[in-house]
Amino acid sequence: MTQRDDAWQHADRAADELREALAGAGITLPSLRMDLAAVTSGLSLVDMGRADADTVSKLAEVIRRGHS
């Protein structure tokens, strides 16, 4: 397995994990996916995409509750 393949799997798995965790909190980031440009370079980056202000506020609240 190449570094690129490892990066691909790592980024894809991380994106899936975040998608699942966010779904449990009732949050959807429609553009959440691995960063294809980075992965082809061997980096395992995740593009969290764009979200509307209400979704970002809800995400912030979930994070705050988790850290209090």
C-alpha distances in whole Angstrom, upper triangle without the diagonal:
4,7,8,6,7,10,11,11,12,15,15,16,18,20,21,22,24,26,27,28,30,31,33,35,36,34,32,30,30,28,25,21,18,19,18,19,17,14,14,15,12,15,15,18,20,23,26,28,32,34,38,40,41,37,37,40,39,35,37,40,37,35,39,40,37,38,41
4,5,5,6,9,10,11,12,14,15,17,18,20,21,23,24,26,27,29,30,32,33,35,36,34,32,29,29,26,24,21,17,17,16,16,15,11,11,11,9,12,13,16,19,21,25,27,30,33,37,39,40,36,36,39,38,35,36,39,37,35,38,40,36,37,41
4,5,5,6,9,10,10,12,14,15,16,18,20,21,22,24,26,27,28,30,32,33,34,32,30,27,28,25,22,19,15,15,14,14,12,9,9,9,6,8,10,13,16,19,22,24,28,31,34,36,38,34,33,36,36,32,34,36,34,32,35,37,34,34,38
4,5,5,6,9,10,10,12,14,15,16,18,20,21,22,24,26,27,28,30,32,32,30,28,25,25,22,20,16,12,12,10,11,9,6,6,7,4,7,8,12,14,17,20,22,25,28,32,34,35,32,31,34,34,31,32,35,33,31,35,36,34,34,38
4,5,5,6,9,10,10,12,14,15,16,18,20,21,22,24,26,27,29,31,31,29,27,25,24,22,19,16,12,13,12,13,12,8,9,10,8,10,10,13,15,17,20,22,26,28,32,34,35,32,31,35,34,31,32,35,33,31,35,36,33,34,38
4,5,5,6,9,10,11,12,14,15,16,18,20,21,22,24,26,27,29,30,28,26,24,24,22,19,16,12,14,13,14,12,9,11,11,8,9,8,12,14,17,20,22,26,28,32,34,35,31,30,33,32,29,31,33,31,29,32,33,30,31,35
4,6,5,6,8,10,10,12,14,15,16,18,20,21,22,24,26,27,28,26,24,21,22,19,16,13,9,10,10,11,9,6,8,9,6,6,4,8,10,13,16,19,22,25,29,30,32,28,27,30,30,26,28,31,28,27,30,31,29,29,33
4,6,5,6,8,10,11,12,14,16,16,18,20,21,22,24,26,27,24,22,20,20,17,14,11,8,9,8,10,9,6,8,10,8,8,6,9,10,13,15,17,21,23,27,29,30,27,26,30,29,26,28,30,28,27,30,32,29,30,34
4,6,5,6,8,10,10,12,14,15,16,18,20,21,23,25,25,23,21,20,20,18,15,12,9,12,11,14,13,9,12,13,11,11,8,11,11,14,16,19,22,24,28,30,31,27,27,30,29,25,27,30,27,26,30,30,27,29,33
4,6,5,6,9,10,11,12,14,15,16,18,20,21,23,24,22,21,19,20,18,14,12,9,11,12,14,12,9,13,13,10,9,6,9,9,13,15,18,21,23,27,29,29,25,25,28,27,23,25,27,25,23,27,27,25,26,29
4,5,5,6,9,10,11,12,14,15,16,18,20,21,22,20,18,16,16,14,11,8,5,8,9,12,10,8,11,12,10,8,5,6,6,9,11,14,18,20,23,25,26,22,22,25,24,21,23,25,23,21,25,26,24,25,29
4,6,5,6,9,10,11,12,14,15,16,19,20,21,19,16,15,15,13,10,7,6,9,10,13,12,10,13,15,13,12,8,9,8,10,12,14,18,19,23,25,26,22,22,25,24,21,23,26,23,22,26,27,24,26,30
4,5,5,6,9,10,11,12,14,15,17,19,20,18,17,16,16,15,12,10,9,12,13,17,15,13,16,17,15,14,10,11,10,13,13,16,19,21,24,26,26,22,22,25,23,20,23,25,22,21,25,25,22,24,28
4,5,5,6,9,10,11,12,14,16,17,18,16,15,14,15,14,10,9,8,11,14,16,14,13,16,17,15,13,9,9,7,11,11,14,17,18,22,23,24,20,19,22,21,17,19,21,19,17,21,22,19,21,24
4,5,5,6,9,10,10,12,14,16,16,14,12,10,12,10,7,6,6,10,12,15,14,13,16,18,16,14,10,9,6,8,8,11,14,15,19,21,21,17,17,20,19,16,18,20,18,17,21,22,20,22,25
4,5,5,6,9,10,10,12,14,15,13,12,11,12,12,9,8,9,13,15,18,17,15,19,21,19,17,13,13,10,12,11,14,16,17,20,22,22,18,19,21,19,17,20,21,18,18,22,22,20,22,26
4,5,5,6,9,10,11,13,14,13,13,13,14,14,11,11,12,15,17,20,19,17,21,22,20,18,14,14,11,13,12,15,18,18,21,22,22,18,18,20,18,15,18,19,16,16,19,19,17,19,22
4,5,5,6,8,10,11,12,10,10,10,12,12,9,10,11,14,17,20,18,18,21,22,21,18,14,13,10,11,9,12,15,14,17,19,18,14,14,17,15,12,14,16,13,13,17,17,15,17,20
4,6,5,6,9,10,10,8,7,7,9,10,7,9,11,15,17,20,19,19,22,24,22,20,16,15,11,12,10,12,14,13,16,18,17,13,14,17,15,12,15,17,14,15,18,18,17,20,22
4,5,5,6,9,10,9,9,11,12,14,11,12,14,18,20,23,22,21,25,26,24,22,18,17,14,15,13,16,17,16,19,20,19,15,17,18,16,14,17,17,14,15,19,18,16,19,22
4,5,5,7,9,9,10,11,14,15,12,14,16,19,22,25,23,22,26,27,25,23,19,18,15,16,13,16,17,16,18,19,18,14,15,16,13,11,14,14,11,11,15,14,12,15,18
4,5,5,6,5,6,8,11,13,11,13,16,19,21,24,23,23,26,28,26,23,20,18,15,15,12,14,14,13,15,16,14,11,11,13,10,8,11,12,9,10,14,14,13,16,18
4,5,5,5,6,9,11,14,12,14,17,20,23,26,25,25,28,30,28,26,22,20,17,17,14,15,16,14,16,17,15,12,14,15,12,11,14,14,12,14,17,16,15,19,21
4,5,7,10,13,15,17,15,18,20,23,26,29,28,27,30,32,30,28,24,23,19,20,17,19,19,17,19,19,17,14,15,16,13,12,15,14,11,13,16,14,13,17,19
4,6,9,12,15,17,15,18,21,24,26,29,28,28,31,33,31,28,25,23,20,19,16,18,18,15,16,16,14,11,12,13,9,8,11,10,7,10,13,11,11,15,16
4,7,10,13,16,15,18,21,24,26,29,29,28,32,33,32,29,26,24,20,19,16,17,16,14,14,15,12,10,12,12,9,9,13,12,10,13,15,14,15,18,20
4,7,10,12,11,15,18,20,23,26,25,25,29,30,29,26,23,21,17,16,12,13,13,10,11,12,10,7,9,10,7,7,11,11,9,12,15,15,15,18,20
4,6,9,9,12,15,18,20,23,23,23,26,28,27,24,21,19,15,14,10,11,10,8,10,12,11,8,10,12,10,9,13,14,13,15,18,18,18,21,23
4,6,6,9,13,14,17,19,20,20,23,24,24,22,19,16,12,10,7,7,7,6,9,11,11,8,9,12,11,10,13,15,14,15,18,19,19,21,24
4,6,9,12,14,16,19,19,20,22,24,24,22,19,17,13,11,9,7,7,7,10,13,13,10,12,15,15,14,17,19,18,19,22,23,23,25,27
4,6,10,11,13,15,16,16,19,21,21,19,17,14,10,8,6,4,6,8,11,14,15,13,13,17,17,15,18,20,19,20,23,24,24,26,28
4,7,9,12,14,14,15,17,19,19,16,14,11,7,6,4,5,8,10,13,16,16,13,13,17,16,14,17,19,18,18,21,22,21,23,26
4,6,8,11,12,11,14,16,16,14,11,9,6,5,6,8,11,13,17,19,20,17,17,20,20,17,20,22,21,20,24,25,24,25,29
4,6,9,8,8,11,12,12,10,8,6,4,6,8,10,13,16,20,22,23,20,19,23,22,19,22,24,23,22,25,27,25,26,30
4,6,5,6,9,10,11,9,8,5,5,5,9,10,13,16,20,22,24,21,20,24,24,21,23,26,24,23,27,28,27,28,31
4,5,5,6,9,10,9,9,8,9,9,12,13,16,19,23,25,27,24,23,27,27,24,26,29,28,27,30,32,30,31,35
4,6,5,7,9,9,10,9,10,10,14,14,17,21,24,26,29,26,25,28,29,26,28,31,30,28,32,34,32,33,36
4,5,5,7,5,7,6,9,10,13,14,18,21,25,26,29,26,24,28,28,25,26,30,28,27,30,32,30,30,34
4,5,5,5,5,7,9,11,14,16,19,22,26,28,30,27,26,29,29,26,27,31,29,27,31,32,30,31,35
4,5,7,9,10,12,14,17,18,22,25,29,31,33,30,29,32,32,29,31,34,32,31,34,36,34,35,38
4,6,9,10,13,15,18,19,23,26,30,32,34,31,29,33,33,30,31,34,33,31,34,36,34,34,38
4,7,9,12,15,18,20,24,27,30,32,34,31,29,32,33,29,30,33,32,30,33,35,32,32,36
4,6,9,12,15,17,21,24,27,29,31,27,26,29,29,26,27,30,28,26,29,31,29,29,33
4,7,10,13,15,19,21,25,27,28,25,23,27,26,23,24,27,25,23,26,28,26,26,30
4,7,9,12,15,18,22,23,25,22,20,23,23,20,21,24,23,21,24,26,24,24,28
4,6,9,12,15,18,20,21,18,17,20,20,17,19,22,20,19,22,24,22,23,26
4,5,9,12,15,17,19,16,15,19,19,16,18,21,20,19,22,24,23,24,27
4,7,9,12,14,16,12,11,15,15,12,14,17,16,15,19,21,20,21,24
4,7,10,13,15,12,11,15,16,14,16,19,18,18,21,23,22,24,27
4,7,10,12,10,9,13,14,13,15,18,18,18,20,23,23,24,26
4,7,8,6,6,10,11,10,12,15,15,16,18,20,21,22,24
4,6,5,6,9,10,11,13,15,16,17,19,20,22,23,25
4,5,5,6,9,10,10,12,14,15,16,18,20,21,23
4,5,5,6,9,10,11,12,14,15,17,19,20,21
4,5,5,6,9,10,11,12,14,15,17,19,20
4,5,5,6,9,10,11,12,14,15,17,19
4,5,5,6,9,10,11,12,14,16,17
4,5,5,6,9,10,11,12,14,16
4,5,5,6,9,10,11,13,15
4,6,5,6,9,10,11,12
4,5,5,6,9,10,11
4,5,5,6,9,10
4,5,5,6,9
4,5,5,6
4,5,5
4,6
4
